[in-house]
Amino acid sequence: MQTTTLNVEGMSCNHCVKAVEGAVKEAGAQGTVDLGAKTVDVSYDEATVSLDAVKAAIEDQGYDIV
């Protein structure tokens, strides 16, 4: 398992948290958002999902990875 922290711009409420965590889950990874820090800690298996796929899933929800 790989673990990384992504900086996500545009999150401001609990709906955002659920949207980002849901997108990460749908991409095949696990994510935990820290709304105050505007980050998401992502754990994923490189054999089944790429970090680029996780980033794309978050961006598809309307958020920016910085």
N, CA, C and O atoms as a Maestro MAE file, in Angstrom:
{
 s_m_m2io_version
 :::
 2.0.0
}

f_m_ct {
 s_m_title
 :::
 protein
 m_atom[264] {
  # First column is atom index #
  i_m_mmod_type
  r_m_x_coord
  r_m_y_coord
  r_m_z_coord
  i_m_residue_number
  s_m_chain_name
  s_m_pdb_residue_name
  s_m_pdb_atom_name
  i_m_atomic_number
  :::
  1 25 0.841 -1.198 0.000 1 A "MET " " N  " 7
  2 3 0.000 0.000 0.000 1 A "MET " " CA " 6
  3 2 0.873 1.244 0.000 1 A "MET " " C  " 6
  4 15 1.849 1.350 0.744 1 A "MET " " O  " 8
  5 25 0.498 2.162 -0.842 2 A "GLN " " N  " 7
  6 3 1.143 3.468 -0.882 2 A "GLN " " CA " 6
  7 2 0.265 4.454 -0.126 2 A "GLN " " C  " 6
  8 15 -0.958 4.315 -0.117 2 A "GLN " " O  " 8
  9 25 0.864 5.427 0.493 3 A "THR " " N  " 7
  10 3 0.132 6.485 1.174 3 A "THR " " CA " 6
  11 2 0.735 7.823 0.767 3 A "THR " " C  " 6
  12 15 1.954 7.995 0.750 3 A "THR " " O  " 8
  13 25 -0.143 8.766 0.441 4 A "THR " " N  " 7
  14 3 0.312 10.104 0.088 4 A "THR " " CA " 6
  15 2 -0.714 11.116 0.536 4 A "THR " " C  " 6
  16 15 -1.878 10.777 0.754 4 A "THR " " O  " 8
  17 25 -0.288 12.358 0.673 5 A "THR " " N  " 7
  18 3 -1.189 13.442 1.040 5 A "THR " " CA " 6
  19 2 -1.286 14.400 -0.139 5 A "THR " " C  " 6
  20 15 -0.275 14.868 -0.663 5 A "THR " " O  " 8
  21 25 -2.520 14.685 -0.547 6 A "LEU " " N  " 7
  22 3 -2.763 15.612 -1.647 6 A "LEU " " CA " 6
  23 2 -3.368 16.904 -1.111 6 A "LEU " " C  " 6
  24 15 -4.230 16.876 -0.233 6 A "LEU " " O  " 8
  25 25 -2.914 18.026 -1.638 7 A "ASN " " N  " 7
  26 3 -3.511 19.317 -1.308 7 A "ASN " " CA " 6
  27 2 -4.660 19.551 -2.286 7 A "ASN " " C  " 6
  28 15 -4.475 19.487 -3.502 7 A "ASN " " O  " 8
  29 25 -5.843 19.821 -1.744 8 A "VAL " " N  " 7
  30 3 -7.041 19.958 -2.563 8 A "VAL " " CA " 6
  31 2 -7.651 21.339 -2.336 8 A "VAL " " C  " 6
  32 15 -8.022 21.681 -1.213 8 A "VAL " " O  " 8
  33 25 -7.752 22.121 -3.392 9 A "GLU " " N  " 7
  34 3 -8.361 23.446 -3.312 9 A "GLU " " CA " 6
  35 2 -9.847 23.356 -3.634 9 A "GLU " " C  " 6
  36 15 -10.263 22.557 -4.472 9 A "GLU " " O  " 8
  37 25 -10.636 24.175 -2.966 10 A "GLY " " N  " 7
  38 3 -12.059 24.264 -3.258 10 A "GLY " " CA " 6
  39 2 -12.953 23.596 -2.234 10 A "GLY " " C  " 6
  40 15 -14.175 23.707 -2.328 10 A "GLY " " O  " 8
  41 25 -12.380 22.904 -1.257 11 A "MET " " N  " 7
  42 3 -13.195 22.262 -0.225 11 A "MET " " CA " 6
  43 2 -13.528 23.280 0.859 11 A "MET " " C  " 6
  44 15 -12.655 24.007 1.333 11 A "MET " " O  " 8
  45 25 -14.817 23.323 1.249 12 A "SER " " N  " 7
  46 3 -15.202 24.306 2.256 12 A "SER " " CA " 6
  47 2 -16.225 23.796 3.267 12 A "SER " " C  " 6
  48 15 -16.520 24.489 4.240 12 A "SER " " O  " 8
  49 25 -16.778 22.584 3.053 13 A "CYS " " N  " 7
  50 3 -17.845 22.123 3.948 13 A "CYS " " CA " 6
  51 2 -17.869 20.595 3.994 13 A "CYS " " C  " 6
  52 15 -17.079 19.927 3.326 13 A "CYS " " O  " 8
  53 25 -18.786 20.059 4.790 14 A "ASN " " N  " 7
  54 3 -18.888 18.609 4.926 14 A "ASN " " CA " 6
  55 2 -19.318 17.941 3.627 14 A "ASN " " C  " 6
  56 15 -18.939 16.798 3.371 14 A "ASN " " O  " 8
  57 25 -20.102 18.630 2.803 15 A "HIS " " N  " 7
  58 3 -20.465 18.081 1.495 15 A "HIS " " CA " 6
  59 2 -19.201 17.856 0.663 15 A "HIS " " C  " 6
  60 15 -19.069 16.838 -0.016 15 A "HIS " " O  " 8
  61 25 -18.287 18.801 0.723 16 A "CYS " " N  " 7
  62 3 -17.020 18.673 -0.007 16 A "CYS " " CA " 6
  63 2 -16.236 17.466 0.488 16 A "CYS " " C  " 6
  64 15 -15.667 16.718 -0.307 16 A "CYS " " O  " 8
  65 25 -16.208 17.282 1.796 17 A "VAL " " N  " 7
  66 3 -15.501 16.148 2.392 17 A "VAL " " CA " 6
  67 2 -16.065 14.850 1.841 17 A "VAL " " C  " 6
  68 15 -15.315 13.972 1.416 17 A "VAL " " O  " 8
  69 25 -17.390 14.730 1.848 18 A "LYS " " N  " 7
  70 3 -18.034 13.507 1.367 18 A "LYS " " CA " 6
  71 2 -17.796 13.308 -0.120 18 A "LYS " " C  " 6
  72 15 -17.587 12.180 -0.566 18 A "LYS " " O  " 8
  73 25 -17.825 14.384 -0.892 19 A "ALA " " N  " 7
  74 3 -17.600 14.284 -2.338 19 A "ALA " " CA " 6
  75 2 -16.187 13.798 -2.641 19 A "ALA " " C  " 6
  76 15 -15.997 12.924 -3.487 19 A "ALA " " O  " 8
  77 25 -15.203 14.357 -1.957 20 A "VAL " " N  " 7
  78 3 -13.808 13.976 -2.202 20 A "VAL " " CA " 6
  79 2 -13.549 12.553 -1.709 20 A "VAL " " C  " 6
  80 15 -12.950 11.754 -2.428 20 A "VAL " " O  " 8
  81 25 -13.988 12.230 -0.502 21 A "GLU " " N  " 7
  82 3 -13.768 10.881 0.018 21 A "GLU " " CA " 6
  83 2 -14.492 9.844 -0.840 21 A "GLU " " C  " 6
  84 15 -13.975 8.748 -1.062 21 A "GLU " " O  " 8
  85 25 -15.684 10.188 -1.321 22 A "GLY " " N  " 7
  86 3 -16.433 9.282 -2.192 22 A "GLY " " CA " 6
  87 2 -15.740 9.070 -3.523 22 A "GLY " " C  " 6
  88 15 -15.713 7.954 -4.041 22 A "GLY " " O  " 8
  89 25 -15.174 10.139 -4.084 23 A "ALA " " N  " 7
  90 3 -14.459 10.028 -5.357 23 A "ALA " " CA " 6
  91 2 -13.225 9.147 -5.209 23 A "ALA " " C  " 6
  92 15 -12.926 8.333 -6.083 23 A "ALA " " O  " 8
  93 25 -12.519 9.313 -4.109 24 A "VAL " " N  " 7
  94 3 -11.328 8.494 -3.854 24 A "VAL " " CA " 6
  95 2 -11.727 7.021 -3.739 24 A "VAL " " C  " 6
  96 15 -11.058 6.142 -4.284 24 A "VAL " " O  " 8
  97 25 -12.815 6.765 -3.028 25 A "LYS " " N  " 7
  98 3 -13.291 5.393 -2.851 25 A "LYS " " CA " 6
  99 2 -13.706 4.779 -4.187 25 A "LYS " " C  " 6
  100 15 -13.368 3.630 -4.474 25 A "LYS " " O  " 8
  101 25 -14.433 5.534 -5.000 26 A "GLU " " N  " 7
  102 3 -14.857 5.027 -6.307 26 A "GLU " " CA " 6
  103 2 -13.668 4.730 -7.211 26 A "GLU " " C  " 6
  104 15 -13.745 3.857 -8.076 26 A "GLU " " O  " 8
  105 25 -12.575 5.449 -7.015 27 A "ALA " " N  " 7
  106 3 -11.369 5.224 -7.813 27 A "ALA " " CA " 6
  107 2 -10.636 3.961 -7.362 27 A "ALA " " C  " 6
  108 15 -9.734 3.486 -8.052 27 A "ALA " " O  " 8
  109 25 -11.022 3.415 -6.200 28 A "GLY " " N  " 7
  110 3 -10.399 2.192 -5.713 28 A "GLY " " CA " 6
  111 2 -9.371 2.402 -4.628 28 A "GLY " " C  " 6
  112 15 -8.535 1.532 -4.384 28 A "GLY " " O  " 8
  113 25 -9.423 3.549 -3.972 29 A "ALA " " N  " 7
  114 3 -8.476 3.864 -2.908 29 A "ALA " " CA " 6
  115 2 -9.248 4.251 -1.648 29 A "ALA " " C  " 6
  116 15 -10.479 4.259 -1.639 29 A "ALA " " O  " 8
  117 25 -8.513 4.568 -0.593 30 A "GLN " " N  " 7
  118 3 -9.121 5.051 0.643 30 A "GLN " " CA " 6
  119 2 -8.607 6.453 0.894 30 A "GLN " " C  " 6
  120 15 -7.421 6.732 0.716 30 A "GLN " " O  " 8
  121 25 -9.505 7.335 1.310 31 A "GLY " " N  " 7
  122 3 -9.087 8.704 1.565 31 A "GLY " " CA " 6
  123 2 -9.734 9.279 2.801 31 A "GLY " " C  " 6
  124 15 -10.886 8.983 3.118 31 A "GLY " " O  " 8
  125 25 -8.967 10.113 3.502 32 A "THR " " N  " 7
  126 3 -9.473 10.821 4.673 32 A "THR " " CA " 6
  127 2 -9.143 12.295 4.504 32 A "THR " " C  " 6
  128 15 -7.978 12.679 4.393 32 A "THR " " O  " 8
  129 25 -10.187 13.113 4.487 33 A "VAL " " N  " 7
  130 3 -10.023 14.551 4.275 33 A "VAL " " CA " 6
  131 2 -9.779 15.251 5.601 33 A "VAL " " C  " 6
  132 15 -10.403 14.930 6.612 33 A "VAL " " O  " 8
  133 25 -8.860 16.216 5.584 34 A "ASP " " N  " 7
  134 3 -8.670 17.163 6.685 34 A "ASP " " CA " 6
  135 2 -9.109 18.507 6.125 34 A "ASP " " C  " 6
  136 15 -8.341 19.181 5.439 34 A "ASP " " O  " 8
  137 25 -10.338 18.892 6.418 35 A "LEU " " N  " 7
  138 3 -10.928 20.090 5.839 35 A "LEU " " CA " 6
  139 2 -10.155 21.344 6.223 35 A "LEU " " C  " 6
  140 15 -9.970 22.235 5.394 35 A "LEU " " O  " 8
  141 25 -9.705 21.420 7.463 36 A "GLY " " N  " 7
  142 3 -8.957 22.590 7.918 36 A "GLY " " CA " 6
  143 2 -7.651 22.784 7.167 36 A "GLY " " C  " 6
  144 15 -7.267 23.908 6.847 36 A "GLY " " O  " 8
  145 25 -6.978 21.684 6.891 37 A "ALA " " N  " 7
  146 3 -5.697 21.744 6.184 37 A "ALA " " CA " 6
  147 2 -5.875 21.707 4.666 37 A "ALA " " C  " 6
  148 15 -4.927 21.927 3.913 37 A "ALA " " O  " 8
  149 25 -7.112 21.424 4.228 38 A "LYS " " N  " 7
  150 3 -7.418 21.285 2.792 38 A "LYS " " CA " 6
  151 2 -6.558 20.206 2.145 38 A "LYS " " C  " 6
  152 15 -5.985 20.396 1.072 38 A "LYS " " O  " 8
  153 25 -6.485 19.052 2.844 39 A "THR " " N  " 7
  154 3 -5.721 17.918 2.337 39 A "THR " " CA " 6
  155 2 -6.566 16.653 2.380 39 A "THR " " C  " 6
  156 15 -7.578 16.584 3.077 39 A "THR " " O  " 8
  157 25 -6.132 15.662 1.626 40 A "VAL " " N  " 7
  158 3 -6.705 14.322 1.720 40 A "VAL " " CA " 6
  159 2 -5.547 13.336 1.766 40 A "VAL " " C  " 6
  160 15 -4.662 13.349 0.912 40 A "VAL " " O  " 8
  161 25 -5.576 12.476 2.792 41 A "ASP " " N  " 7
  162 3 -4.595 11.401 2.915 41 A "ASP " " CA " 6
  163 2 -5.147 10.213 2.140 41 A "ASP " " C  " 6
  164 15 -6.241 9.728 2.428 41 A "ASP " " O  " 8
  165 25 -4.385 9.748 1.155 42 A "VAL " " N  " 7
  166 3 -4.840 8.680 0.270 42 A "VAL " " CA " 6
  167 2 -3.975 7.448 0.460 42 A "VAL " " C  " 6
  168 15 -2.747 7.528 0.446 42 A "VAL " " O  " 8
  169 25 -4.632 6.298 0.639 43 A "SER " " N  " 7
  170 3 -3.956 5.002 0.673 43 A "SER " " CA " 6
  171 2 -4.472 4.198 -0.504 43 A "SER " " C  " 6
  172 15 -5.680 4.079 -0.707 43 A "SER " " O  " 8
  173 25 -3.544 3.646 -1.283 44 A "TYR " " N  " 7
  174 3 -3.951 2.910 -2.479 44 A "TYR " " CA " 6
  175 2 -2.943 1.816 -2.799 44 A "TYR " " C  " 6
  176 15 -1.784 1.876 -2.388 44 A "TYR " " O  " 8
  177 25 -3.406 0.820 -3.539 45 A "ASP " " N  " 7
  178 3 -2.572 -0.287 -3.984 45 A "ASP " " CA " 6
  179 2 -2.177 -0.008 -5.428 45 A "ASP " " C  " 6
  180 15 -3.024 0.000 -6.322 45 A "ASP " " O  " 8
  181 25 -0.899 0.219 -5.648 46 A "GLU " " N  " 7
  182 3 -0.413 0.558 -6.993 46 A "GLU " " CA " 6
  183 2 -0.719 -0.525 -8.022 46 A "GLU " " C  " 6
  184 15 -0.736 -0.247 -9.221 46 A "GLU " " O  " 8
  185 25 -0.957 -1.732 -7.582 47 A "ALA " " N  " 7
  186 3 -1.262 -2.824 -8.509 47 A "ALA " " CA " 6
  187 2 -2.675 -2.703 -9.075 47 A "ALA " " C  " 6
  188 15 -2.974 -3.273 -10.124 47 A "ALA " " O  " 8
  189 25 -3.551 -1.957 -8.378 48 A "THR " " N  " 7
  190 3 -4.941 -1.878 -8.827 48 A "THR " " CA " 6
  191 2 -5.392 -0.477 -9.218 48 A "THR " " C  " 6
  192 15 -6.351 -0.331 -9.976 48 A "THR " " O  " 8
  193 25 -4.728 0.546 -8.721 49 A "VAL " " N  " 7
  194 3 -5.134 1.921 -9.046 49 A "VAL " " CA " 6
  195 2 -3.904 2.824 -9.041 49 A "VAL " " C  " 6
  196 15 -2.989 2.650 -8.236 49 A "VAL " " O  " 8
  197 25 -3.903 3.788 -9.957 50 A "SER " " N  " 7
  198 3 -2.781 4.731 -10.009 50 A "SER " " CA " 6
  199 2 -3.143 6.013 -9.257 50 A "SER " " C  " 6
  200 15 -4.317 6.342 -9.090 50 A "SER " " O  " 8
  201 25 -2.131 6.713 -8.817 51 A "LEU " " N  " 7
  202 3 -2.357 7.990 -8.155 51 A "LEU " " CA " 6
  203 2 -3.006 8.979 -9.123 51 A "LEU " " C  " 6
  204 15 -3.825 9.802 -8.713 51 A "LEU " " O  " 8
  205 25 -2.644 8.903 -10.400 52 A "ASP " " N  " 7
  206 3 -3.250 9.781 -11.403 52 A "ASP " " CA " 6
  207 2 -4.749 9.538 -11.502 52 A "ASP " " C  " 6
  208 15 -5.514 10.485 -11.692 52 A "ASP " " O  " 8
  209 25 -5.184 8.284 -11.378 53 A "ALA " " N  " 7
  210 3 -6.614 7.970 -11.428 53 A "ALA " " CA " 6
  211 2 -7.339 8.565 -10.225 53 A "ALA " " C  " 6
  212 15 -8.463 9.052 -10.350 53 A "ALA " " O  " 8
  213 25 -6.699 8.524 -9.066 54 A "VAL " " N  " 7
  214 3 -7.287 9.101 -7.858 54 A "VAL " " CA " 6
  215 2 -7.405 10.620 -8.020 54 A "VAL " " C  " 6
  216 15 -8.439 11.208 -7.707 54 A "VAL " " O  " 8
  217 25 -6.338 11.241 -8.512 55 A "LYS " " N  " 7
  218 3 -6.365 12.687 -8.734 55 A "LYS " " CA " 6
  219 2 -7.464 13.071 -9.725 55 A "LYS " " C  " 6
  220 15 -8.182 14.048 -9.514 55 A "LYS " " O  " 8
  221 25 -7.591 12.304 -10.799 56 A "ALA " " N  " 7
  222 3 -8.612 12.580 -11.815 56 A "ALA " " CA " 6
  223 2 -10.012 12.471 -11.224 56 A "ALA " " C  " 6
  224 15 -10.889 13.270 -11.553 56 A "ALA " " O  " 8
  225 25 -10.226 11.489 -10.355 57 A "ALA " " N  " 7
  226 3 -11.536 11.310 -9.728 57 A "ALA " " CA " 6
  227 2 -11.890 12.519 -8.860 57 A "ALA " " C  " 6
  228 15 -13.039 12.962 -8.850 57 A "ALA " " O  " 8
  229 25 -10.916 13.045 -8.140 58 A "ILE " " N  " 7
  230 3 -11.148 14.232 -7.305 58 A "ILE " " CA " 6
  231 2 -11.428 15.444 -8.193 58 A "ILE " " C  " 6
  232 15 -12.356 16.211 -7.935 58 A "ILE " " O  " 8
  233 25 -10.630 15.607 -9.224 59 A "GLU " " N  " 7
  234 3 -10.820 16.740 -10.136 59 A "GLU " " CA " 6
  235 2 -12.159 16.665 -10.858 59 A "GLU " " C  " 6
  236 15 -12.756 17.699 -11.158 59 A "GLU " " O  " 8
  237 25 -12.641 15.455 -11.140 60 A "ASP " " N  " 7
  238 3 -13.944 15.279 -11.788 60 A "ASP " " CA " 6
  239 2 -15.082 15.796 -10.901 60 A "ASP " " C  " 6
  240 15 -16.161 16.122 -11.398 60 A "ASP " " O  " 8
  241 25 -14.840 15.869 -9.597 61 A "GLN " " N  " 7
  242 3 -15.831 16.404 -8.668 61 A "GLN " " CA " 6
  243 2 -15.784 17.937 -8.590 61 A "GLN " " C  " 6
  244 15 -16.599 18.550 -7.899 61 A "GLN " " O  " 8
  245 25 -14.833 18.547 -9.296 62 A "GLY " " N  " 7
  246 3 -14.756 20.006 -9.335 62 A "GLY " " CA " 6
  247 2 -13.719 20.620 -8.422 62 A "GLY " " C  " 6
  248 15 -13.725 21.831 -8.204 62 A "GLY " " O  " 8
  249 25 -12.826 19.803 -7.885 63 A "TYR " " N  " 7
  250 3 -11.794 20.302 -6.980 63 A "TYR " " CA " 6
  251 2 -10.450 20.289 -7.694 63 A "TYR " " C  " 6
  252 15 -10.251 19.528 -8.641 63 A "TYR " " O  " 8
  253 25 -9.534 21.131 -7.243 64 A "ASP " " N  " 7
  254 3 -8.211 21.227 -7.857 64 A "ASP " " CA " 6
  255 2 -7.161 20.608 -6.944 64 A "ASP " " C  " 6
  256 15 -7.140 20.861 -5.740 64 A "ASP " " O  " 8
  257 25 -6.287 19.791 -7.536 65 A "ILE " " N  " 7
  258 3 -5.136 19.248 -6.814 65 A "ILE " " CA " 6
  259 2 -3.991 20.224 -7.036 65 A "ILE " " C  " 6
  260 15 -3.644 20.536 -8.175 65 A "ILE " " O  " 8
  261 25 -3.400 20.709 -5.938 66 A "VAL " " N  " 7
  262 3 -2.300 21.669 -6.054 66 A "VAL " " CA " 6
  263 2 -1.031 21.130 -5.444 66 A "VAL " " C  " 6
  264 15 -0.005 21.809 -5.455 66 A "VAL " " O  " 8
  :::
 }
 m_bond[263] {
  # First column is bond index #
  i_m_from
  i_m_to
  i_m_order
  :::
  1 1 2 1
  2 2 3 1
  3 3 4 2
  4 3 5 1
  5 5 6 1
  6 6 7 1
  7 7 8 2
  8 7 9 1
  9 9 10 1
  10 10 11 1
  11 11 12 2
  12 11 13 1
  13 13 14 1
  14 14 15 1
  15 15 16 2
  16 15 17 1
  17 17 18 1
  18 18 19 1
  19 19 20 2
  20 19 21 1
  21 21 22 1
  22 22 23 1
  23 23 24 2
  24 23 25 1
  25 25 26 1
  26 26 27 1
  27 27 28 2
  28 27 29 1
  29 29 30 1
  30 30 31 1
  31 31 32 2
  32 31 33 1
  33 33 34 1
  34 34 35 1
  35 35 36 2
  36 35 37 1
  37 37 38 1
  38 38 39 1
  39 39 40 2
  40 39 41 1
  41 41 42 1
  42 42 43 1
  43 43 44 2
  44 43 45 1
  45 45 46 1
  46 46 47 1
  47 47 48 2
  48 47 49 1
  49 49 50 1
  50 50 51 1
  51 51 52 2
  52 51 53 1
  53 53 54 1
  54 54 55 1
  55 55 56 2
  56 55 57 1
  57 57 58 1
  58 58 59 1
  59 59 60 2
  60 59 61 1
  61 61 62 1
  62 62 63 1
  63 63 64 2
  64 63 65 1
  65 65 66 1
  66 66 67 1
  67 67 68 2
  68 67 69 1
  69 69 70 1
  70 70 71 1
  71 71 72 2
  72 71 73 1
  73 73 74 1
  74 74 75 1
  75 75 76 2
  76 75 77 1
  77 77 78 1
  78 78 79 1
  79 79 80 2
  80 79 81 1
  81 81 82 1
  82 82 83 1
  83 83 84 2
  84 83 85 1
  85 85 86 1
  86 86 87 1
  87 87 88 2
  88 87 89 1
  89 89 90 1
  90 90 91 1
  91 91 92 2
  92 91 93 1
  93 93 94 1
  94 94 95 1
  95 95 96 2
  96 95 97 1
  97 97 98 1
  98 98 99 1
  99 99 100 2
  100 99 101 1
  101 101 102 1
  102 102 103 1
  103 103 104 2
  104 103 105 1
  105 105 106 1
  106 106 107 1
  107 107 108 2
  108 107 109 1
  109 109 110 1
  110 110 111 1
  111 111 112 2
  112 111 113 1
  113 113 114 1
  114 114 115 1
  115 115 116 2
  116 115 117 1
  117 117 118 1
  118 118 119 1
  119 119 120 2
  120 119 121 1
  121 121 122 1
  122 122 123 1
  123 123 124 2
  124 123 125 1
  125 125 126 1
  126 126 127 1
  127 127 128 2
  128 127 129 1
  129 129 130 1
  130 130 131 1
  131 131 132 2
  132 131 133 1
  133 133 134 1
  134 134 135 1
  135 135 136 2
  136 135 137 1
  137 137 138 1
  138 138 139 1
  139 139 140 2
  140 139 141 1
  141 141 142 1
  142 142 143 1
  143 143 144 2
  144 143 145 1
  145 145 146 1
  146 146 147 1
  147 147 148 2
  148 147 149 1
  149 149 150 1
  150 150 151 1
  151 151 152 2
  152 151 153 1
  153 153 154 1
  154 154 155 1
  155 155 156 2
  156 155 157 1
  157 157 158 1
  158 158 159 1
  159 159 160 2
  160 159 161 1
  161 161 162 1
  162 162 163 1
  163 163 164 2
  164 163 165 1
  165 165 166 1
  166 166 167 1
  167 167 168 2
  168 167 169 1
  169 169 170 1
  170 170 171 1
  171 171 172 2
  172 171 173 1
  173 173 174 1
  174 174 175 1
  175 175 176 2
  176 175 177 1
  177 177 178 1
  178 178 179 1
  179 179 180 2
  180 179 181 1
  181 181 182 1
  182 182 183 1
  183 183 184 2
  184 183 185 1
  185 185 186 1
  186 186 187 1
  187 187 188 2
  188 187 189 1
  189 189 190 1
  190 190 191 1
  191 191 192 2
  192 191 193 1
  193 193 194 1
  194 194 195 1
  195 195 196 2
  196 195 197 1
  197 197 198 1
  198 198 199 1
  199 199 200 2
  200 199 201 1
  201 201 202 1
  202 202 203 1
  203 203 204 2
  204 203 205 1
  205 205 206 1
  206 206 207 1
  207 207 208 2
  208 207 209 1
  209 209 210 1
  210 210 211 1
  211 211 212 2
  212 211 213 1
  213 213 214 1
  214 214 215 1
  215 215 216 2
  216 215 217 1
  217 217 218 1
  218 218 219 1
  219 219 220 2
  220 219 221 1
  221 221 222 1
  222 222 223 1
  223 223 224 2
  224 223 225 1
  225 225 226 1
  226 226 227 1
  227 227 228 2
  228 227 229 1
  229 229 230 1
  230 230 231 1
  231 231 232 2
  232 231 233 1
  233 233 234 1
  234 234 235 1
  235 235 236 2
  236 235 237 1
  237 237 238 1
  238 238 239 1
  239 239 240 2
  240 239 241 1
  241 241 242 1
  242 242 243 1
  243 243 244 2
  244 243 245 1
  245 245 246 1
  246 246 247 1
  247 247 248 2
  248 247 249 1
  249 249 250 1
  250 250 251 1
  251 251 252 2
  252 251 253 1
  253 253 254 1
  254 254 255 1
  255 255 256 2
  256 255 257 1
  257 257 258 1
  258 258 259 1
  259 259 260 2
  260 259 261 1
  261 261 262 1
  262 262 263 1
  263 263 264 2
  :::
 }
}
